[in-house]
């Protein structure tokens, strides 16, 4: 059975389908990083080419997408920077999280991320730091992932207001290098709830350990889902001796950041 199309589902659920299609086009152009033609965009997103062209022309008018008349290709335009800059100016999490990410990355020699959580739909990387060690993650600010993936997903399941059984269909749709069983994943969610930090030991990316700690904007109330998470990523074998210290550092930093955001 074929997997559901995310854009088709979003358009069907949206009260403004044109906006859903526009958002999908912007995300695709940002992800690819190179100009694309109408046919390629329509094929990638399963859109009718005429509909795709209509949305692209609207985005060009708003300076969010640029059109090259010579190559007949489209790419992100500078207008998206205006939106991003306005968001960065008002987002307190990034300003407070960046020094923490830099310190943990430097101390443990790994990559750290700050991510924003959008319910059970997805997470987006909003800040990151790399230690300069040999291991470098290809993820960039703006990268988008399914909400329940890796260690961050266990945090969302552990601290969000969700019935664990209701999450199984979303869990089964995730892609892993070495997928855990549903029973093991549920046990790891319980462990994260008890310890305050979640660990993915090589399941999401083989040989790579991911640790995540939840952050609350409205205080660390268990009845309120976390708004963000601090994430640390490194080679599993290299982290083995430092794992306990890293988990403590990340959990402590997340609690401190939650307190700052709640004031």
Order of alpha helices (4+ residues) and beta strands (2+ residues): alpha-alpha-alpha-alpha-beta-beta-alpha-alpha-beta-beta-beta-alpha-alpha-alpha-beta-beta-beta-alpha-alpha
